Each structure stands twice: as structure tokens, then as C-alpha cells.
Amino acid sequence: MNIKHKHIPEEAMSEPRNPTNMLDITNDQCKYPLGEELARAELFCGRKRHGKYSYCAYHLYLTTKHD
């Protein structure tokens, strides 16, 4: 089976991360946790959310891509 990788939108690659703590993050910011995989998340990406999703376009791609 041949699965095509989804295209990462250009704006997802050009917008810098905006590390934001849990108390300051707003509804329109990406809630992808930053830091070590098993560590408690204290900072989140903070980029602009992609559509109705909780993540920005870049992190949405990372969490849903097919290998």
C-alpha cells in the first residue's frame, strides 16, 4: 500500500514557536506540550491553532502523519 505524506502548510514552518505556560495559554494557541516525552508538560507550543484542532498545523502533521 502506498500512503502519501500530508503536506505541511508553509505557514506552519515559518511561524516560530511561542513557548507558553499552562496558565497563560489562550484558546487560539497550540497546546502541543514541549519538553521531554515522559516529563510533566510545563510549556506548550503557543503557535496559532490550525482550524478546529488543538494543535498548530506543524504539530497536527507530526501527530497524524503515516510512516
N, C-alpha and C positions, 0 to 999 in steps of 0.2 A: 504494500500500500504506500502510495506517495503522498505525504502530507506537506502542504506548503506552509512555510512560516508566515505568520502575520507580519505585516509591515508596521514598523514603529513610526508613528507620526513624527514629522520633522520638529514640531514644536515641543515634543516630549524630550528630544535630545538637546534642544537649545536652552530650555528653561532650567536655571540652576536649582539645586535643592535648596530648601529653606528650612533647615532643621528647627523644629518647633516642639516645645514640650507639651505634654498632655493637657495642662491647664490653660494653655494659650491657643491651642489649635482651634480653627473655626470650621464650620460645616463645608466650606468650599475648598478646603485643603486636603491633600493626600494624607491618608492615615497609615501609610506603609511604615512599619517600625524599622528604625535604624539601629545598628549595633550588632553584637554577637547573636548568633542564631538562637541559642538557648537562654540568653540573658533576658532579664526583665527590660522591656522597652521603656526608655525614658524620653527618647526623641523620635519624632516622626518626620517623614519626608517634607511635607509642607508645600509641595508644588500645587498648582491648581488641579482640582479633581477633573477626571475625564468623564463628562456626561453624568449619568446617574450613579456611577461607581464610586466607591470609597477611595480608590487609588488614582493617581495620575496615569496618563497614557503609558508612560515607561514602565511603571510598576505593574500596571494591569497586564502589559505584554509579558513581563517576567513571570508572573504568576499563572498565566494561562497558555503559554506557548507549548507547542508539541515538539518533542525531540525526534 
